Each structure stands twice: as structure tokens, then as C-alpha cells.
């Protein structure tokens, strides 16, 4: 699955890890995150993320 990076703070959402602190299970694709999910580092919305390749 593709990783996504926050354009505001450079946090990388990795679907393999999910976001356990927000109740997002590992294996959750970015597209399947709730619409109200926010960056755990800076709080911006999903619209501030773009695809990320290492």
C-alpha cells in the first residue's frame, strides 16, 4: 500500500502501521481513514496529504 506524507509537517502515514493512538488498525489504507481523521503530529486534515515514495 502507498504511504502518504503530510505537506505541513512531513509526518508519513504508513498503512502497515496505521495510527493506533487514533484507533486506526494496522493495514488500514489511507483512502479508508475516516473523513475526520487528522495528522497526529500537526492536526491538519487528509486533504493536506499526498502520495509518498521512499
N, C-alpha and C positions, 0 to 999 in steps of 0.2 A: 504494500500500500504506500501511496505517496505521502511524504511528510509535508507539513505546511509551516511557514515561518511568519511570525508577526512582524509587520513592516514598521511598527512603532518601537519595539524593544528587542527584536531578534530572538524571542522565545520560539523554539521549534516544537510543534505538536507532532509527536510520533505515535501513530495509531497502535503500534505494537505495545506501547507503554500506557496509552490512554491518559486520563487525568484523574487518578484515584482520589485526590483531595476534593474533587468536584463530583465524585460518584460516577465517573466515566470509566467503564471497564476496559482493560487491555483488549485490543482487537477492534476497537470502535473507529470506523473510518471517519475522516473529517466531515464528510457530507452527512453523516448520521448523527453528528453532535446536535444537541438541542439549539434552536434558533437563539435562545437567550444565553448560550454558553459564552464566556468571556475569557480573554487571555489571563492565565493565572498570575502572570508577572505584572502586567500593567493595566488590565481591565478593559481593553478595547474589545469590540465585537468581532465576530467571524469575518466581517467584510474587510477587515484590516489584515487578513492573512493571504498569502499567495503560495503557490506550489514551490517546494524547496527540494533541490537535489544536491546531495553532498558531493 
